[in-house]
Amino acid sequence: MERLKSILLVDDDDTTNLVNSFFIRQLDSSLKVHKVRNGKEAIAFLQKVSPNEDLPCLMMLDVNMSIMNGWEFLDVYSEKFDDELKENVVIIVLTGMDIDENTLAMTHPSVVEVVQKPLSDIKFRALVTKHFFSD
């Protein structure tokens, strides 16, 4: 997989986006960080981005959002976008709910991991290492 260069944060909580942006900037200040507040905005963002420049390599997706939640986003994402785009975007679901069998049963084929909030610097570094820099 190509080196991590752009991240899309999909969360309706501005504080969560701010904290996650901080962790990202600590990891690499050259990373582009895009933020949207719900699944509908994420769909619009992905439809307008340039595949070579702004396409996020990593999407951190909250599940509980108004307008369009994370699960609804994933259904539209599966239908609207081609396999080439989906192969180049790693989606990690973030949730404030306890992660149990019910939560994991709701995961989607496009999701590589479900992580419980809050995301810490250590958790974020481990996720990036696992999905972008490990063999």
The first five atom37 places (N, CA, C, CB, O) and aatype in JSON, in Angstrom:
{
  "aatype": [12, 6, 1, 10, 11, 15, 9, 10, 10, 19, 3, 3, 3, 3, 16, 16, 2, 10, 19, 2, 15, 13, 13, 9, 1, 5, 10, 3, 15, 15, 10, 11, 19, 8, 11, 19, 1, 2, 7, 11, 6, 0, 9, 0, 13, 10, 5, 11, 19, 15, 14, 2, 6, 3, 10, 14, 4, 10, 12, 12, 10, 3, 19, 2, 12, 15, 9, 12, 2, 7, 17, 6, 13, 10, 3, 19, 18, 15, 6, 11, 13, 3, 3, 6, 10, 11, 6, 2, 19, 19, 9, 9, 19, 10, 16, 7, 12, 3, 9, 3, 6, 2, 16, 10, 0, 12, 16, 8, 14, 15, 19, 19, 6, 19, 19, 5, 11, 14, 10, 15, 3, 9, 11, 13, 1, 0, 10, 19, 16, 11, 8, 13, 13, 15, 3],
  "atom_mask": [
    [1, 1, 1, 1, 1],
    [1, 1, 1, 1, 1],
    [1, 1, 1, 1, 1],
    [1, 1, 1, 1, 1],
    [1, 1, 1, 1, 1],
    [1, 1, 1, 1, 1],
    [1, 1, 1, 1, 1],
    [1, 1, 1, 1, 1],
    [1, 1, 1, 1, 1],
    [1, 1, 1, 1, 1],
    [1, 1, 1, 1, 1],
    [1, 1, 1, 1, 1],
    [1, 1, 1, 1, 1],
    [1, 1, 1, 1, 1],
    [1, 1, 1, 1, 1],
    [1, 1, 1, 1, 1],
    [1, 1, 1, 1, 1],
    [1, 1, 1, 1, 1],
    [1, 1, 1, 1, 1],
    [1, 1, 1, 1, 1],
    [1, 1, 1, 1, 1],
    [1, 1, 1, 1, 1],
    [1, 1, 1, 1, 1],
    [1, 1, 1, 1, 1],
    [1, 1, 1, 1, 1],
    [1, 1, 1, 1, 1],
    [1, 1, 1, 1, 1],
    [1, 1, 1, 1, 1],
    [1, 1, 1, 1, 1],
    [1, 1, 1, 1, 1],
    [1, 1, 1, 1, 1],
    [1, 1, 1, 1, 1],
    [1, 1, 1, 1, 1],
    [1, 1, 1, 1, 1],
    [1, 1, 1, 1, 1],
    [1, 1, 1, 1, 1],
    [1, 1, 1, 1, 1],
    [1, 1, 1, 1, 1],
    [1, 1, 1, 0, 1],
    [1, 1, 1, 1, 1],
    [1, 1, 1, 1, 1],
    [1, 1, 1, 1, 1],
    [1, 1, 1, 1, 1],
    [1, 1, 1, 1, 1],
    [1, 1, 1, 1, 1],
    [1, 1, 1, 1, 1],
    [1, 1, 1, 1, 1],
    [1, 1, 1, 1, 1],
    [1, 1, 1, 1, 1],
    [1, 1, 1, 1, 1],
    [1, 1, 1, 1, 1],
    [1, 1, 1, 1, 1],
    [1, 1, 1, 1, 1],
    [1, 1, 1, 1, 1],
    [1, 1, 1, 1, 1],
    [1, 1, 1, 1, 1],
    [1, 1, 1, 1, 1],
    [1, 1, 1, 1, 1],
    [1, 1, 1, 1, 1],
    [1, 1, 1, 1, 1],
    [1, 1, 1, 1, 1],
    [1, 1, 1, 1, 1],
    [1, 1, 1, 1, 1],
    [1, 1, 1, 1, 1],
    [1, 1, 1, 1, 1],
    [1, 1, 1, 1, 1],
    [1, 1, 1, 1, 1],
    [1, 1, 1, 1, 1],
    [1, 1, 1, 1, 1],
    [1, 1, 1, 0, 1],
    [1, 1, 1, 1, 1],
    [1, 1, 1, 1, 1],
    [1, 1, 1, 1, 1],
    [1, 1, 1, 1, 1],
    [1, 1, 1, 1, 1],
    [1, 1, 1, 1, 1],
    [1, 1, 1, 1, 1],
    [1, 1, 1, 1, 1],
    [1, 1, 1, 1, 1],
    [1, 1, 1, 1, 1],
    [1, 1, 1, 1, 1],
    [1, 1, 1, 1, 1],
    [1, 1, 1, 1, 1],
    [1, 1, 1, 1, 1],
    [1, 1, 1, 1, 1],
    [1, 1, 1, 1, 1],
    [1, 1, 1, 1, 1],
    [1, 1, 1, 1, 1],
    [1, 1, 1, 1, 1],
    [1, 1, 1, 1, 1],
    [1, 1, 1, 1, 1],
    [1, 1, 1, 1, 1],
    [1, 1, 1, 1, 1],
    [1, 1, 1, 1, 1],
    [1, 1, 1, 1, 1],
    [1, 1, 1, 0, 1],
    [1, 1, 1, 1, 1],
    [1, 1, 1, 1, 1],
    [1, 1, 1, 1, 1],
    [1, 1, 1, 1, 1],
    [1, 1, 1, 1, 1],
    [1, 1, 1, 1, 1],
    [1, 1, 1, 1, 1],
    [1, 1, 1, 1, 1],
    [1, 1, 1, 1, 1],
    [1, 1, 1, 1, 1],
    [1, 1, 1, 1, 1],
    [1, 1, 1, 1, 1],
    [1, 1, 1, 1, 1],
    [1, 1, 1, 1, 1],
    [1, 1, 1, 1, 1],
    [1, 1, 1, 1, 1],
    [1, 1, 1, 1, 1],
    [1, 1, 1, 1, 1],
    [1, 1, 1, 1, 1],
    [1, 1, 1, 1, 1],
    [1, 1, 1, 1, 1],
    [1, 1, 1, 1, 1],
    [1, 1, 1, 1, 1],
    [1, 1, 1, 1, 1],
    [1, 1, 1, 1, 1],
    [1, 1, 1, 1, 1],
    [1, 1, 1, 1, 1],
    [1, 1, 1, 1, 1],
    [1, 1, 1, 1, 1],
    [1, 1, 1, 1, 1],
    [1, 1, 1, 1, 1],
    [1, 1, 1, 1, 1],
    [1, 1, 1, 1, 1],
    [1, 1, 1, 1, 1],
    [1, 1, 1, 1, 1],
    [1, 1, 1, 1, 1],
    [1, 1, 1, 1, 1],
    [1, 1, 1, 1, 1],
    [1, 1, 1, 1, 1]
  ],
  "atom_positions": [
    [[0.84, -1.18, 0.0], [0.0, 0.0, 0.0], [0.89, 1.24, 0.0], [-0.96, 0.0, 1.22], [1.95, 1.29, 0.62]],
    [[0.41, 2.21, -0.7], [1.13, 3.48, -0.78], [1.3, 4.11, 0.6], [0.4, 4.45, -1.71], [0.5, 3.88, 1.51]],
    [[2.33, 4.89, 0.74], [2.59, 5.58, 2.0], [1.41, 6.45, 2.38], [3.87, 6.42, 1.9], [0.74, 7.03, 1.52]],
    [[1.17, 6.53, 3.66], [0.08, 7.35, 4.19], [0.34, 8.82, 3.88], [-0.08, 7.13, 5.71], [1.39, 9.35, 4.24]],
    [[-0.62, 9.47, 3.2], [-0.41, 10.87, 2.83], [-1.61, 11.75, 3.13], [-0.07, 10.97, 1.39], [-1.47, 12.97, 3.23]],
    [[-2.79, 11.16, 3.25], [-4.0, 11.95, 3.48], [-4.98, 11.15, 4.32], [-4.64, 12.35, 2.14], [-5.16, 9.95, 4.12]],
    [[-5.62, 11.83, 5.27], [-6.55, 11.19, 6.18], [-7.86, 11.95, 6.17], [-5.97, 11.12, 7.61], [-7.88, 13.18, 6.13]],
    [[-8.96, 11.21, 6.2], [-10.29, 11.81, 6.3], [-10.89, 11.42, 7.65], [-11.21, 11.35, 5.13], [-11.07, 10.24, 7.94]],
    [[-11.19, 12.44, 8.46], [-11.86, 12.23, 9.74], [-13.35, 12.48, 9.53], [-11.27, 13.16, 10.85], [-13.74, 13.56, 9.09]],
    [[-14.16, 11.49, 9.85], [-15.61, 11.61, 9.7], [-16.22, 11.48, 11.09], [-16.19, 10.51, 8.7], [-16.41, 10.37, 11.6]],
    [[-16.52, 12.62, 11.69], [-17.04, 12.64, 13.06], [-17.77, 13.94, 13.29], [-15.9, 12.45, 14.1], [-17.29, 15.0, 12.89]],
    [[-18.92, 13.88, 13.92], [-19.7, 15.09, 14.18], [-19.27, 15.82, 15.44], [-21.16, 14.75, 14.27], [-19.83, 16.86, 15.78]],
    [[-18.27, 15.29, 16.14], [-17.77, 15.92, 17.35], [-16.49, 16.7, 17.04], [-17.51, 14.86, 18.46], [-15.46, 16.1, 16.73]],
    [[-16.57, 18.02, 17.11], [-15.42, 18.87, 16.78], [-14.22, 18.61, 17.69], [-15.82, 20.33, 16.86], [-13.08, 18.68, 17.24]],
    [[-14.48, 18.32, 18.95], [-13.38, 18.06, 19.89], [-12.64, 16.79, 19.49], [-13.91, 17.93, 21.34], [-11.41, 16.75, 19.52]],
    [[-13.37, 15.76, 19.12], [-12.74, 14.51, 18.68], [-11.89, 14.76, 17.44], [-13.81, 13.43, 18.39], [-10.76, 14.27, 17.35]],
    [[-12.42, 15.51, 16.49], [-11.66, 15.84, 15.28], [-10.4, 16.63, 15.62], [-12.52, 16.63, 14.3], [-9.34, 16.38, 15.03]],
    [[-10.5, 17.56, 16.54], [-9.34, 18.36, 16.95], [-8.26, 17.49, 17.58], [-9.77, 19.47, 17.93], [-7.08, 17.59, 17.24]],
    [[-8.67, 16.62, 18.51], [-7.71, 15.74, 19.19], [-7.08, 14.78, 18.2], [-8.41, 14.96, 20.32], [-5.86, 14.58, 18.22]],
    [[-7.89, 14.17, 17.34], [-7.33, 13.23, 16.36], [-6.39, 13.94, 15.38], [-8.47, 12.55, 15.58], [-5.37, 13.38, 14.99]],
    [[-6.74, 15.16, 15.0], [-5.84, 15.95, 14.13], [-4.51, 16.19, 14.82], [-6.49, 17.3, 13.76], [-3.46, 16.14, 14.18]],
    [[-4.54, 16.45, 16.11], [-3.32, 16.66, 16.88], [-2.43, 15.42, 16.84], [-3.66, 17.03, 18.34], [-1.22, 15.53, 16.62]],
    [[-3.02, 14.24, 17.06], [-2.25, 12.99, 17.0], [-1.64, 12.79, 15.62], [-3.13, 11.79, 17.37], [-0.49, 12.37, 15.49]],
    [[-2.41, 13.09, 14.6], [-1.94, 12.92, 13.23], [-0.77, 13.85, 12.96], [-3.07, 13.19, 12.22], [0.25, 13.43, 12.4]],
    [[-0.89, 15.1, 13.36], [0.18, 16.09, 13.14], [1.45, 15.7, 13.89], [-0.29, 17.49, 13.58], [2.56, 15.96, 13.42]],
    [[1.3, 15.09, 15.06], [2.47, 14.64, 15.81], [3.19, 13.51, 15.06], [2.07, 14.16, 17.22], [4.42, 13.42, 15.09]],
    [[2.42, 12.67, 14.42], [3.0, 11.56, 13.67], [3.75, 12.06, 12.44], [1.91, 10.57, 13.25], [4.87, 11.64, 12.16]],
    [[3.11, 12.97, 11.71], [3.72, 13.5, 10.49], [3.02, 14.81, 10.13], [3.62, 12.47, 9.31], [1.86, 14.81, 9.74]],
    [[3.72, 15.91, 10.27], [3.11, 17.23, 10.03], [2.79, 17.47, 8.56], [4.04, 18.32, 10.53], [2.08, 18.43, 8.24]],
    [[3.3, 16.64, 7.66], [3.01, 16.84, 6.24], [1.72, 16.15, 5.78], [4.17, 16.34, 5.42], [1.28, 16.36, 4.65]],
    [[1.13, 15.34, 6.65], [-0.11, 14.65, 6.28], [-1.24, 15.65, 6.08], [-0.49, 13.62, 7.34], [-1.41, 16.58, 6.87]],
    [[-2.01, 15.44, 5.03], [-3.21, 16.26, 4.82], [-4.33, 15.66, 5.67], [-3.62, 16.32, 3.29], [-4.56, 14.45, 5.64]],
    [[-5.0, 16.51, 6.42], [-6.12, 16.05, 7.25], [-7.38, 16.76, 6.78], [-5.85, 16.33, 8.76], [-7.47, 17.99, 6.82]],
    [[-8.34, 15.97, 6.35], [-9.64, 16.5, 5.91], [-10.66, 16.09, 6.97], [-10.04, 15.97, 4.47], [-10.61, 14.98, 7.5]],
    [[-11.59, 16.99, 7.28], [-12.6, 16.7, 8.3], [-13.99, 16.97, 7.74], [-12.36, 17.55, 9.57], [-14.24, 18.0, 7.11]],
    [[-14.88, 16.03, 7.96], [-16.3, 16.2, 7.64], [-17.1, 15.76, 8.86], [-16.71, 15.39, 6.36], [-16.6, 15.03, 9.71]],
    [[-18.36, 16.2, 8.92], [-19.15, 16.01, 10.14], [-20.17, 14.87, 10.08], [-19.87, 17.25, 10.45], [-20.81, 14.57, 11.08]],
    [[-20.32, 14.22, 8.93], [-21.27, 13.1, 8.85], [-21.01, 12.31, 7.56], [-22.74, 13.61, 8.9], [-20.2, 12.7, 6.72]],
    [[-21.72, 11.21, 7.44], [-21.55, 10.35, 6.27], [-21.9, 11.01, 4.96], [0.0, 0.0, 0.0], [-21.26, 10.76, 3.94]],
    [[-22.92, 11.86, 4.97], [-23.32, 12.55, 3.75], [-22.2, 13.46, 3.25], [-24.61, 13.37, 3.99], [-21.92, 13.51, 2.06]],
    [[-21.57, 14.19, 4.16], [-20.43, 15.05, 3.79], [-19.25, 14.21, 3.32], [-20.01, 15.94, 4.98], [-18.5, 14.62, 2.43]],
    [[-19.07, 13.04, 3.91], [-17.97, 12.16, 3.49], [-18.19, 11.67, 2.06], [-17.84, 10.95, 4.45], [-17.24, 11.62, 1.27]],
    [[-19.43, 11.3, 1.72], [-19.75, 10.87, 0.35], [-19.44, 12.01, -0.62], [-21.24, 10.44, 0.23], [-18.79, 11.8, -1.65]],
    [[-19.9, 13.23, -0.29], [-19.66, 14.39, -1.16], [-18.17, 14.65, -1.31], [-20.36, 15.64, -0.58], [-17.7, 14.95, -2.41]],
    [[-17.41, 14.53, -0.23], [-15.96, 14.74, -0.29], [-15.32, 13.73, -1.23], [-15.34, 14.63, 1.12], [-14.52, 14.11, -2.1]],
    [[-15.65, 12.45, -1.08], [-15.05, 11.4, -1.91], [-15.43, 11.54, -3.37], [-15.46, 10.04, -1.4], [-14.66, 11.15, -4.25]],
    [[-16.6, 12.08, -3.65], [-17.03, 12.26, -5.04], [-16.26, 13.39, -5.73], [-18.52, 12.55, -5.09], [-16.14, 13.38, -6.96]],
    [[-15.75, 14.35, -4.97], [-15.1, 15.49, -5.6], [-13.57, 15.47, -5.53], [-15.59, 16.75, -4.97], [-12.92, 16.27, -6.2]],
    [[-12.98, 14.57, -4.75], [-11.53, 14.59, -4.6], [-10.83, 14.08, -5.84], [-11.12, 13.75, -3.41], [-11.36, 13.29, -6.61]],
    [[-9.61, 14.57, -6.0], [-8.75, 14.09, -7.07], [-8.09, 12.8, -6.59], [-7.68, 15.17, -7.47], [-7.43, 12.8, -5.55]],
    [[-8.25, 11.71, -7.32], [-7.69, 10.43, -6.87], [-6.18, 10.47, -6.64], [-8.0, 9.37, -7.88], [-5.68, 9.77, -5.76]],
    [[-5.48, 11.25, -7.39], [-4.02, 11.28, -7.26], [-3.53, 12.22, -6.18], [-3.41, 11.67, -8.56], [-2.4, 12.07, -5.71]],
    [[-4.33, 13.18, -5.76], [-3.84, 14.18, -4.83], [-4.5, 14.12, -3.45], [-4.03, 15.52, -5.4], [-3.81, 14.07, -2.44]],
    [[-5.83, 14.14, -3.41], [-6.52, 14.31, -2.14], [-7.22, 13.06, -1.62], [-7.51, 15.38, -2.27], [-7.76, 13.09, -0.51]],
    [[-7.22, 11.98, -2.36], [-7.89, 10.78, -1.9], [-7.27, 10.32, -0.59], [-7.81, 9.67, -2.97], [-6.07, 10.09, -0.52]],
    [[-8.09, 10.19, 0.45], [-7.51, 9.75, 1.72], [-7.09, 8.29, 1.66], [-8.51, 9.97, 2.86], [-7.8, 7.44, 1.12]],
    [[-5.94, 8.02, 2.24], [-5.48, 6.63, 2.36], [-6.13, 5.98, 3.58], [-3.93, 6.57, 2.47], [-6.3, 4.76, 3.64]],
    [[-6.5, 6.83, 4.54], [-7.08, 6.36, 5.79], [-8.32, 7.18, 6.11], [-6.07, 6.44, 6.95], [-8.31, 8.4, 6.01]],
    [[-9.38, 6.48, 6.48], [-10.61, 7.15, 6.92], [-10.91, 6.67, 8.33], [-11.81, 6.86, 5.94], [-11.02, 5.47, 8.58]],
    [[-11.04, 7.62, 9.24], [-11.44, 7.32, 10.61], [-12.92, 7.68, 10.69], [-10.57, 8.13, 11.69], [-13.28, 8.86, 10.63]],
    [[-13.79, 6.69, 10.82], [-15.23, 6.85, 10.67], [-15.95, 6.59, 11.99], [-15.76, 5.91, 9.6], [-15.89, 5.5, 12.54]],
    [[-16.63, 7.63, 12.49], [-17.48, 7.48, 13.66], [-18.75, 6.77, 13.23], [-17.81, 8.86, 14.32], [-19.16, 6.89, 12.08]],
    [[-19.38, 6.02, 14.15], [-20.62, 5.35, 13.79], [-21.85, 6.15, 14.18], [-20.67, 4.01, 14.44], [-22.86, 6.12, 13.47]],
    [[-21.8, 6.85, 15.29], [-22.98, 7.57, 15.77], [-22.9, 9.04, 15.39], [-23.11, 7.42, 17.29], [-22.27, 9.84, 16.08]],
    [[-23.55, 9.38, 14.28], [-23.6, 10.76, 13.79], [-25.01, 11.05, 13.31], [-22.56, 11.0, 12.64], [-25.75, 10.14, 12.94]],
    [[-25.37, 12.31, 13.34], [-26.67, 12.7, 12.79], [-26.55, 12.82, 11.26], [-27.16, 14.04, 13.42], [-25.45, 12.73, 10.72]],
    [[-27.63, 13.01, 10.61], [-27.78, 13.15, 9.16], [-27.52, 11.81, 8.46], [-26.82, 14.23, 8.62], [-28.45, 11.24, 7.88]],
    [[-26.29, 11.3, 8.5], [-25.99, 9.97, 7.97], [-24.93, 9.35, 8.86], [-25.51, 10.03, 6.47], [-23.8, 9.85, 8.93]],
    [[-25.29, 8.26, 9.56], [-24.32, 7.65, 10.47], [-23.31, 6.81, 9.71], [-25.05, 6.79, 11.51], [-23.38, 6.68, 8.49]],
    [[-22.36, 6.25, 10.44], [-21.28, 5.49, 9.82], [-21.74, 4.26, 9.06], [0.0, 0.0, 0.0], [-21.21, 3.97, 7.99]],
    [[-22.72, 3.53, 9.61], [-23.2, 2.32, 8.94], [-23.93, 2.69, 7.65], [-24.13, 1.5, 9.87], [-23.77, 2.01, 6.64]],
    [[-24.73, 3.76, 7.7], [-25.42, 4.22, 6.49], [-24.42, 4.68, 5.44], [-26.4, 5.37, 6.82], [-24.58, 4.41, 4.25]],
    [[-23.37, 5.38, 5.89], [-22.3, 5.79, 4.97], [-21.71, 4.58, 4.27], [-21.2, 6.56, 5.73], [-21.54, 4.58, 3.05]],
    [[-21.4, 3.53, 5.04], [-20.76, 2.35, 4.46], [-21.64, 1.68, 3.41], [-20.42, 1.36, 5.56], [-21.13, 1.16, 2.41]],
    [[-22.95, 1.68, 3.63], [-23.86, 1.11, 2.62], [-23.8, 1.9, 1.31], [-25.31, 1.08, 3.15], [-23.72, 1.31, 0.23]],
    [[-23.83, 3.23, 1.41], [-23.76, 4.08, 0.21], [-22.38, 3.95, -0.43], [-24.05, 5.57, 0.57], [-22.27, 3.86, -1.65]],
    [[-21.34, 3.94, 0.38], [-19.96, 3.8, -0.09], [-19.81, 2.54, -0.94], [-18.98, 3.77, 1.11], [-19.19, 2.57, -2.0]],
    [[-20.39, 1.44, -0.47], [-20.3, 0.17, -1.2], [-20.97, 0.25, -2.56], [-20.91, -0.95, -0.38], [-20.49, -0.34, -3.53]],
    [[-22.08, 0.96, -2.62], [-22.86, 1.04, -3.85], [-22.31, 2.06, -4.85], [-24.28, 1.37, -3.52], [-22.31, 1.81, -6.05]],
    [[-21.84, 3.2, -4.35], [-21.5, 4.33, -5.23], [-20.07, 4.33, -5.77], [-21.73, 5.59, -4.51], [-19.81, 4.89, -6.83]],
    [[-19.16, 3.72, -5.04], [-17.75, 3.86, -5.41], [-17.19, 2.58, -5.99], [-16.94, 4.28, -4.2], [-17.59, 1.47, -5.63]],
    [[-16.25, 2.77, -6.92], [-15.69, 1.6, -7.59], [-14.65, 0.9, -6.72], [-15.07, 2.0, -8.92], [-14.17, 1.45, -5.73]],
    [[-14.33, -0.32, -7.11], [-13.41, -1.14, -6.33], [-12.02, -0.53, -6.24], [-13.32, -2.52, -6.93], [-11.34, -0.7, -5.23]],
    [[-11.59, 0.18, -7.27], [-10.26, 0.79, -7.25], [-10.14, 1.79, -6.11], [-9.97, 1.48, -8.58], [-9.14, 1.79, -5.39]],
    [[-11.15, 2.62, -5.92], [-11.13, 3.57, -4.81], [-11.15, 2.82, -3.49], [-12.33, 4.55, -4.9], [-10.36, 3.12, -2.59]],
    [[-12.03, 1.85, -3.37], [-12.17, 1.11, -2.11], [-10.9, 0.35, -1.74], [-13.33, 0.14, -2.2], [-10.61, 0.18, -0.55]],
    [[-10.16, -0.1, -2.73], [-8.91, -0.81, -2.45], [-7.83, 0.1, -1.9], [-8.42, -1.5, -3.7], [-6.87, -0.37, -1.28]],
    [[-7.96, 1.39, -2.12], [-6.93, 2.34, -1.71], [-7.27, 3.12, -0.45], [-6.65, 3.3, -2.81], [-6.48, 3.97, -0.02]],
    [[-8.43, 2.85, 0.14], [-8.83, 3.57, 1.34], [-9.01, 2.57, 2.48], [-10.15, 4.38, 1.1], [-9.82, 1.65, 2.39]],
    [[-8.25, 2.76, 3.55], [-8.37, 1.94, 4.75], [-9.39, 2.62, 5.65], [-6.98, 1.76, 5.48], [-9.23, 3.78, 6.01]],
    [[-10.45, 1.89, 6.01], [-11.48, 2.46, 6.88], [-11.4, 1.82, 8.26], [-12.89, 2.27, 6.27], [-11.47, 0.6, 8.4]],
    [[-11.24, 2.68, 9.26], [-11.25, 2.25, 10.65], [-12.45, 2.91, 11.31], [-9.91, 2.62, 11.39], [-12.58, 4.13, 11.29]],
    [[-13.31, 2.11, 11.9], [-14.49, 2.62, 12.59], [-14.12, 2.96, 14.02], [-15.66, 1.6, 12.54], [-13.49, 2.17, 14.72]],
    [[-14.53, 4.15, 14.44], [-14.36, 4.58, 15.83], [-15.72, 4.59, 16.48], [-13.68, 5.99, 15.92], [-16.69, 5.07, 15.9]],
    [[-15.81, 4.06, 17.68], [-17.08, 4.04, 18.37], [-16.92, 4.33, 19.85], [-17.77, 2.7, 18.17], [-15.93, 3.94, 20.47]],
    [[-17.89, 5.0, 20.4], [-17.92, 5.25, 21.83], [-18.61, 4.1, 22.57], [0.0, 0.0, 0.0], [-18.56, 4.03, 23.8]],
    [[-19.24, 3.21, 21.82], [-19.92, 2.07, 22.43], [-18.88, 1.02, 22.84], [-20.97, 1.45, 21.45], [-17.78, 0.97, 22.29]],
    [[-19.27, 0.2, 23.8], [-18.41, -0.93, 24.14], [-18.33, -1.84, 22.92], [-18.95, -1.71, 25.38], [-19.33, -2.1, 22.26]],
    [[-17.14, -2.31, 22.65], [-16.96, -3.21, 21.51], [-17.25, -4.63, 21.99], [-15.5, -3.1, 20.91], [-16.52, -5.19, 22.81]],
    [[-18.31, -5.18, 21.47], [-18.7, -6.54, 21.82], [-19.08, -7.28, 20.54], [-19.89, -6.56, 22.85], [-18.88, -6.77, 19.44]],
    [[-19.6, -8.45, 20.7], [-19.95, -9.25, 19.52], [-20.99, -8.55, 18.64], [-20.48, -10.61, 19.94], [-20.94, -8.67, 17.42]],
    [[-21.93, -7.82, 19.26], [-22.94, -7.11, 18.47], [-22.31, -6.02, 17.62], [-24.01, -6.51, 19.38], [-22.65, -5.87, 16.45]],
    [[-21.39, -5.27, 18.2], [-20.71, -4.21, 17.45], [-19.92, -4.83, 16.31], [-19.79, -3.39, 18.37], [-19.99, -4.35, 15.17]],
    [[-19.17, -5.86, 16.6], [-18.35, -6.5, 15.57], [-19.2, -7.14, 14.48], [-17.44, -7.54, 16.19], [-18.79, -7.2, 13.32]],
    [[-20.38, -7.62, 14.85], [-21.27, -8.22, 13.86], [-21.77, -7.18, 12.87], [-22.46, -8.89, 14.54], [-22.14, -7.51, 11.74]],
    [[-21.77, -5.91, 13.28], [-22.23, -4.84, 12.41], [-21.14, -4.35, 11.47], [-22.75, -3.69, 13.24], [-21.39, -3.5, 10.62]],
    [[-19.94, -4.86, 11.62], [-18.86, -4.37, 10.77], [-19.15, -4.7, 9.32], [-17.53, -4.97, 11.19], [-19.93, -5.59, 8.99]],
    [[-18.5, -3.97, 8.49], [-18.75, -3.98, 7.06], [-17.51, -4.53, 6.36], [-19.09, -2.55, 6.54], [-16.41, -4.41, 6.9]],
    [[-17.64, -5.14, 5.19], [-16.46, -5.67, 4.5], [-15.38, -4.61, 4.21], [-16.89, -6.3, 3.2], [-14.2, -4.95, 4.09]],
    [[-15.77, -3.34, 4.11], [-14.79, -2.28, 3.84], [-14.03, -1.85, 5.09], [-15.49, -1.08, 3.22], [-13.03, -1.13, 4.99]],
    [[-14.5, -2.28, 6.25], [-13.88, -1.87, 7.52], [-12.77, -2.84, 7.88], [-14.94, -1.8, 8.67], [-12.98, -4.05, 7.91]],
    [[-11.58, -2.31, 8.16], [-10.47, -3.17, 8.53], [-10.35, -3.36, 10.04], [-9.18, -2.61, 7.99], [-9.74, -4.32, 10.51]],
    [[-10.94, -2.43, 10.79], [-10.82, -2.52, 12.25], [-11.87, -1.64, 12.91], [-9.4, -2.12, 12.71], [-12.27, -0.61, 12.36]],
    [[-12.3, -2.05, 14.1], [-13.2, -1.25, 14.93], [-12.43, -0.92, 16.2], [-14.56, -2.02, 15.26], [-11.88, -1.8, 16.87]],
    [[-12.38, 0.38, 16.54], [-11.61, 0.85, 17.68], [-12.52, 1.65, 18.6], [-10.39, 1.7, 17.22], [-13.32, 2.47, 18.14]],
    [[-12.38, 1.41, 19.88], [-13.18, 2.15, 20.85], [-12.56, 3.52, 21.13], [-13.32, 1.36, 22.16], [-11.35, 3.65, 21.29]],
    [[-13.43, 4.53, 21.18], [-13.0, 5.89, 21.54], [-12.74, 5.93, 23.03], [-14.08, 6.95, 21.13], [-13.31, 5.12, 23.76]],
    [[-11.92, 6.82, 23.52], [-11.2, 7.82, 22.74], [-9.94, 7.22, 22.12], [-10.83, 9.02, 23.62], [-9.35, 6.27, 22.63]],
    [[-9.56, 7.8, 21.01], [-8.33, 7.41, 20.34], [-7.19, 8.11, 21.04], [-8.37, 7.76, 18.82], [-7.25, 9.32, 21.28]],
    [[-6.16, 7.39, 21.38], [-4.98, 7.99, 22.01], [-3.85, 8.05, 21.0], [-4.55, 7.18, 23.27], [-3.92, 7.44, 19.93]],
    [[-2.82, 8.77, 21.35], [-1.63, 8.85, 20.5], [-1.05, 7.46, 20.27], [-0.58, 9.78, 21.14], [-0.66, 7.13, 19.15]],
    [[-1.0, 6.66, 21.3], [-0.44, 5.31, 21.2], [-1.3, 4.44, 20.29], [-0.31, 4.67, 22.6], [-0.78, 3.72, 19.43]],
    [[-2.64, 4.49, 20.48], [-3.54, 3.71, 19.63], [-3.41, 4.14, 18.17], [-5.0, 3.87, 20.1], [-3.37, 3.3, 17.27]],
    [[-3.35, 5.46, 17.94], [-3.27, 5.95, 16.57], [-1.98, 5.49, 15.9], [-3.36, 7.47, 16.55], [-2.01, 5.02, 14.76]],
    [[-0.85, 5.62, 16.6], [0.43, 5.17, 16.04], [0.4, 3.68, 15.72], [1.58, 5.48, 17.01], [0.92, 3.25, 14.69]],
    [[-0.2, 2.89, 16.61], [-0.28, 1.44, 16.39], [-1.13, 1.12, 15.16], [-0.87, 0.74, 17.63], [-0.78, 0.24, 14.38]],
    [[-2.25, 1.84, 14.98], [-3.11, 1.62, 13.81], [-2.38, 1.96, 12.51], [-4.39, 2.46, 13.92], [-2.44, 1.2, 11.54]],
    [[-1.7, 3.08, 12.5], [-0.97, 3.5, 11.29], [0.15, 2.51, 10.98], [-0.39, 4.92, 11.47], [0.34, 2.12, 9.82]],
    [[0.88, 2.11, 12.0], [1.96, 1.14, 11.79], [1.4, -0.17, 11.25], [2.73, 0.9, 13.11], [1.95, -0.74, 10.3]],
    [[0.32, -0.65, 11.84], [-0.27, -1.92, 11.44], [-0.77, -1.9, 10.0], [-1.4, -2.27, 12.36], [-0.56, -2.86, 9.26]],
    [[-1.44, -0.82, 9.6], [-2.11, -0.81, 8.31], [-1.31, -0.15, 7.17], [-3.4, -0.11, 8.45], [-1.69, -0.25, 6.01]],
    [[-0.2, 0.51, 7.52], [0.55, 1.18, 6.46], [2.03, 0.84, 6.42], [0.4, 2.65, 6.62], [2.66, 0.97, 5.37]],
    [[2.59, 0.4, 7.51], [4.03, 0.2, 7.53], [4.48, -1.2, 7.91], [4.64, 1.16, 8.45], [5.68, -1.46, 8.0]],
    [[3.53, -2.11, 8.13], [3.92, -3.48, 8.43], [3.89, -4.31, 7.16], [2.99, -4.1, 9.52], [3.21, -3.96, 6.19]],
    [[4.61, -5.4, 7.18], [4.67, -6.25, 5.97], [3.52, -7.2, 5.89], [5.96, -7.03, 5.94], [3.42, -7.98, 4.94]]
  ]
}
